[in-house]
Amino acid sequence: MPIRLICDKCDKAFETDSPAGSKVTCPACGDINIVREAPVASGKTDRAAAAGYPPDFGPEAEVIRVRPAMLRARPMSFLGLWALFLASAVGAFLLLAMPPAAIGCAAIALICLIALLVWKIRTMHDRLRITTRRIVDRTGLLSKNTSEILIKDIRHVAIRQTFWQRVWGVGELAISSAADDGVEIFMRDVPKPDDVKRVIDLYR
């Protein structure tokens, strides 16, 4: 009975009579794919589907998106900026009768607000997109860099955390594939990195 596959590279569907575990070439793009037997036919449990995520088999689907944390990554800096912003804004309002002092407080509040906005924008432009088949890392604000690894090629997922990072539930995530000895995807300030690794392992 033919097995239906979705190409890891071009996402186009095709069928093959090759047995599970063998390698076949996609007729559309020529990429090499490994034939995996569907869990229903093999009697195996789809771990991802059982955990409430998109199934391991079938069309590629997005699982989660990860962006760097702000509060968890640098709680003192985050809270300090907000406290200084609020104090300066209140000071500017209370010192309206003293224009120089009010202007000084307003300027400090504006600087804090700009710093928070820039920080937020930077975290929004750095993201890790995890699908059922691949991991895509996109970084950059004005310029953009993209790195991609097929989940089937992942060799090692490493988490690095200091003591305080463990307390706040944040850390560094490093991912490497069988094609390269070095780290290909690296992200700092990842919220709940153990949960992210657990999701990746469901599709390995």
N, C-alpha and C positions, 0 to 999 in steps of 0.2 A: 504494500500500500504506500503511495507516495507521501512524503513528508513535506508540509508547506513551511517555507522559511521566509524570513524578512531579512534582507541584506543589511549587514551592520554598517555599511558605508552609504549606500544610496537609498535605503529603506524601501526598496521595491520587492514585491513578493514573487517567489518562484517555487517550483516543486522539484523534488529530487527523489530518486529511488535508492540513493546511497544509504547505508546503514548508519545508525546513530554513532557518533564519535569520529566519523570520517570527515574529510575536508572537501568542499565542493566550491566551484567557481561561479560567481553570480553572472548570469548571462547578460545583464544590463551594463555593469561597470567593471567586471573582471575581478572584483574583490574576493578574497578567500574567506569562506565561512565554514564554521564547524557545525555539523548536523547534530542537533540536540533533540532527543526524543521527548515528545510532549509528556508532562507529568501524568495526564489521564491515562495515556497508553502504557506508560511504564509502571504505573501504580505508585509513583512517588508524589509527595506532597509539595505543592508550590509554596515555599517558605514565605515569599514576598506577599502572595495573596492571603495566606493564612494570618500574616501580621497586619493586614488591612491596607496594603499598598498595591499598586497596579501589578498584575500578574507578570511573571518572568517571561512567559511565552506570549506571542502575538505581536501586534504592531507596537512600535516604540512609543512610550508614554513618559511624560515628565513625572518624577516622583517627588522631589523637593527642590527648593532653591535656598541657598545659604548666603547670607551677607554678614560682613563683620559686625560685631556688637559694638555699642558705644558705652553704655553704662557699665556692663559687665567687664569690658576690656580695661577701662580706666575710670573706675568709680569716683576717685577723689577729684580728678580733673573735670569730669562731667558735672558732678555736684558743685564743685567750686565755681565753675563758669556760670552755672545757673544761679547760685547764691549771689555772686558778684553782680550779675545782670539785674536780679531783682532788687538788690540793695541800692544799686546805682540808679535804677529807674525810680524807686521810691524817693531817693535823695534828690533827684532832679525835680520831682513834683513838690517836695516839701521846701525846696530852696528856690522856688520861683521868684521870691522877693530879692534874691541875691543872684543876679544873672551870671556872673562869672562862675560861681560855684555850681549853679544849675547846669550850665553848659558843660562844665568839666564832668559832672556825674552823667549827663546824657551821652557824652562822648565815650565814657567807659562802658556804659550799657550797650552802646552801638557796637563797640569793638567785641564785647562778649557775644553779642547776638551773631555777628558776622562769623566769629570763630566757631560757634555751634553749627551754623548753617553750612560752612565749608566742611566741617567734620562730617555732618550728615550726608552731604552730597558725595563725599569721598566713599563713604560706606555703601551708598546706593549704586555707585559705579563699579564696585568690586563685588563680584558674585560668583558663586559656584552652582552650576545647574546640573542636577543629577537625574538622569533618565534611566529607563530600564536597560539601556544598552551602553551608555557612555557617560562620562563626566566632562563637562565643559567649564573651563575657568576663564572668565573675562575680567580684565582689569584695565584701569585707565580712565581719566576724566576727559582730557582733550584728545589725547591719542588713545588707541585701544589695542590691547594685546589679548590674544585668544590661544589657549592651550586645550587640547582634547585628548582623552584616553578612553579606549574601549574598555568596558568593565571586565570583559573576558581576558584582557591583557594585563590587568592589574596584578602586580607581584607583591607589593608591600604598601600598607597604610599605617603611617606612624602618627601618634599624638604626643605632643610635647606640652607639658603644663608645669608651671611653678606651683608652689604651695598656695599662693593667693589666687592664682588662676583656677585651681581646683575648687577653692572655696566659692569663687564667683561663677563657676561653671562655664569657663571659657578656655581656649587653648589654641595651639598651632596644629595644623593638619598638613601632612606631607604625603603625597601619593606618587608612586613610581610604577612603571610597567615593565614587562619582560623584555621590552625592546631597548631599554636604556638602564644603565646602572645608577644614574643620578635621579634626583627628585625632579619630576616633570610638572607637578602641580603643588603649589605651596600657598597656604592662606593663613594669615594671622587673625587673632581675635575671633575665632570661630565659636559661636554659642553652642553649648552642649556637643562638643566634638565626639564624645563616645556614642551619642545617638546617631550622628552623621555616619560614623564608621559602621555602626550596626546596620544602617540602611544599605550602605554599599555592600556589606558582606552578604546581604540577602540575595543579591544578584550575581555574586561571584561563582 
